Amino acid sequence: MTDLGIVDPDTDRLLAMADGFVQLSGDGTISLPAKILKELGLRDGHLLRVRVVEGSIQLTPPAGLPFELYTEERITEFLEAAEMTDEELDAARDVWGLPVEGR
């Protein structure tokens, strides 16, 4: 019997090359296929939650922490949206109990 639990070694090799199969190393690490990493936008250093669900290993980004890979254009959108007019800034300072400029 082979590592994948299949009696025929040729079938085992074919399955190992199929989409969705990875090999477990001696220290327990796996390498995810580049196609999957690209599809999910995952890069080196990203955190994944690992758990066993009904006898299967499930890897997901941590719950409650959806992520988006920001382009320079998207970052610029955030910066522009975060800008406040002088009037908005004065109103915020007033609400927070901070000195308003010019007073």
C-alpha positions in Angstrom: 0.0 0.0 0.0 1.3 3.5 -0.9 1.3 6.7 1.2 -2.0 7.7 -0.3 -3.5 4.4 0.8 -3.7 3.0 -2.8 -2.3 -0.4 -3.7 -1.2 0.6 -7.2 2.0 2.8 -7.1 1.3 4.1 -10.6 -2.1 5.3 -9.6 -0.6 6.8 -6.5 1.9 8.9 -8.6 -0.9 10.1 -10.9 -3.1 11.2 -8.0 -0.2 13.0 -6.4 0.2 15.1 -9.5 -3.6 15.8 -9.7 -5.0 19.2 -8.7 -5.6 19.2 -4.9 -2.9 16.8 -3.7 0.1 17.9 -1.8 2.9 15.9 -0.1 3.5 16.1 3.6 7.2 16.5 4.5 9.0 14.9 7.4 8.6 17.9 9.6 4.8 18.2 8.9 4.9 21.0 6.4 3.1 21.1 3.0 3.5 23.4 0.0 0.3 24.6 -1.6 0.1 24.6 -5.4 0.9 28.0 -7.0 -2.4 27.9 -8.8 -4.3 27.8 -5.5 -2.1 30.5 -3.9 -2.7 32.8 -6.8 -6.4 32.1 -6.9 -6.8 33.0 -3.2 -4.3 35.9 -3.3 -2.1 34.2 -0.6 1.6 35.2 -0.2 4.5 34.3 2.1 3.7 35.2 5.6 -0.1 35.1 5.4 -1.8 33.5 8.3 -4.2 30.5 7.8 -6.4 28.9 10.4 -5.9 25.1 10.4 -8.5 22.8 11.9 -9.9 19.3 11.4 -13.5 19.2 10.1 -15.1 15.8 9.8 -11.8 14.0 9.3 -10.4 16.6 6.8 -7.8 19.3 7.2 -9.3 22.7 6.5 -7.1 25.8 5.9 -8.9 29.2 6.0 -7.9 32.8 6.7 -8.7 33.6 10.3 -12.4 34.1 11.0 -13.4 37.8 11.2 -10.3 38.9 9.5 -11.2 39.2 5.8 -8.3 40.5 3.8 -7.8 42.3 0.5 -4.4 42.8 -1.2 -4.2 46.5 -1.7 -2.9 48.0 -4.9 -1.4 51.4 -5.0 -4.6 52.7 -6.6 -6.7 51.3 -3.7 -4.4 52.8 -1.1 -4.7 56.2 -2.8 -8.5 55.8 -2.6 -8.3 55.1 1.1 -6.1 58.2 1.7 -8.4 60.4 -0.3 -11.5 59.2 1.5 -9.8 59.7 4.9 -9.1 63.4 4.2 -11.2 65.9 6.2 -12.1 69.4 5.2 -11.2 72.1 7.7 -14.8 72.3 8.8 -15.0 68.6 9.4 -11.8 68.7 11.3 -13.0 71.5 13.5 -16.3 69.7 14.1 -14.4 66.5 15.1 -12.1 68.5 17.5 -15.2 70.1 19.0 -16.8 66.7 19.6 -13.6 65.3 21.1 -13.2 68.4 23.3 -10.0 69.5 21.6 -9.1 73.0 20.8 -10.5 74.2 17.5 -8.0 76.0 15.3 -8.5 79.8 15.3 -10.3 79.8 18.7 
